[in-house]
């Protein structure tokens, strides 16, 4: 059953949020879910609560037969075939639906990873790059859960540096097989997967993807890794010793493996973000329950201000994460809405549409993984000593969260992607970033202006975001002017620019969601959403200022640095917000509901 998102009519250029004011009505939010989305949401939620949560301990203790059984049950509900075309046994849902499933499956870290590796990065390469024969042979098996898939890119010497792979492939003497030799590391689902997307260099040079069945001669799986977290997911090395892969199992074109790898990682990134949001929602419910039951000094700890502050911050993170994730996938669905189903170039056009939002995918990955780390840290703190004990949920969540900052490209690599992608698009003319920087510099040289007062709803909050964007442009412009083509060699500056861009996108998404809520529900009904926006924007501006100071101090000195600091102070000027009262309003809401309730 193919699904279509509530349409966001305007097709938006990737990265455009940095240089233009966002129209909230162009932004897709969870409040825009249609009836089909809500049904999928309930189906995934029910499956997770009825099948995953009761089996959490068995999953944690590596009961892989159970993991396969759960994947099969998920398949019977259509949850594993979300991205597979209908003609190959799939549900062919939109990207909003795909994220809803990733979000609500994430009740237990290990199974969320197992599920995601199969449904996302393990299946999509075949959907997008497979031949008709490959799709007919393998996709129905994967969609039905009869077979489990895995994605084998990393090696011991090439984690983030995927192009440095040492695994080699050579054509056999009879021309019927490629013989693969090498070792892959940290492969999720390895101990029980049936089909592997394996990357190797043909003749030691041409980076290429292959579809490798578990039963192929020369293929074997090494021992389980004993991991800090996600212990209930399978993680093993693959050993390829003259592994015989039929020539018809080359995926895509010889030498074009990088295209497959990087396109698939974009999807992995936004789905990881969705799962982090779902995990945070679970942590909040657990933390609220504990805060109501645990007593100290004669009353529940949920009555104490600093505990309530932590609960409020978790809720803020979830609200912001939902805004980021669903805004981005809404843009993807809008960009793919006109693509003809079943056309010869359908997969290529879908890939290009998703690639348009590569920077947003990297932002989601970094922001959500770091948000989730703060959430699990707060959960342990709320549980106190019990949070450090294995039988309580906080301990497991704390361990499981850590890997998200490594998965799908480390957060450091993704920060470099964010800045590098924006600058590359600016230089190519695809994104008018340079023109925006010049316009800003002209504005700065002209001095303060006396524009008419903005009388729109939440005008001060809009001004904060406008100024955050200007700070981002100023810093990017100053760094580009100083380092020119060598800017990629200055990773700390690239990272600081990325931190500003990440916060701009998050602030922009949070406020757009809140403004839409005000338009649809009225200001009275949206007071808690406004409180969330106020707290998030205040904190984000402080982080923007810190990143800007870090970068500017590296690219300027003397009078130039003092001038830039003066400009920065101008853009940081704003009245303080009573964040204590705002957090109290948010905490009261979630404590009353007993869960995240926005």
ABEGO torsion letter per residue (X at the ends): XBBBBBBBABBBBBGAAAABBBBAAABBBAAABBAAAAAAAAAAAAAAAAAAAAAAAAAAAGBAAAAAAAAAAAAAAGAAAAABBAAAGBAGBBAAAAAAAAAAABABAAAAAAAAAAABAAAAAAAAABBAAAAAAAAAAAAAGABBBBBBABBAABBABAAABABBBBBBAAGABBBBBEBBBGBBGAAABABBBBBBBBGGABBBBBBBBAABBGBBBBBBBBBABGAABBBBBBBBBGBBBBAAABBEBBGAAAAAAAAAAAAAAAAAAAAAAAAAAAAAAAAAAAAAABBBGGBBAAABAAAAAAAAAAAAAAAAAAAAAAAAAAAAAAAAAABBBGBAAAAAAAAAAAAAAAAAAAAAAAAAAAAAAAAAAAAAAAAEAAAABAABAAAAAAAAAAAAAABGEBAAAAAAAAAAAAAAAAAAGABBAAAAAAAAAAAAAAEBBBBBBBABBGAAAAAAAAAAAAAAAAAAAAAAAAAEAAAAABAAAAAAAAAAAAAAAAAAAAAAAAAAAAAAAEAAAAAAAAAAAAAAAAAAAAAAAAAAAAAAAAABBEAAAAAAAAAAAAAABBBBBBAAAAAAAAAAAAAAAGBBAX
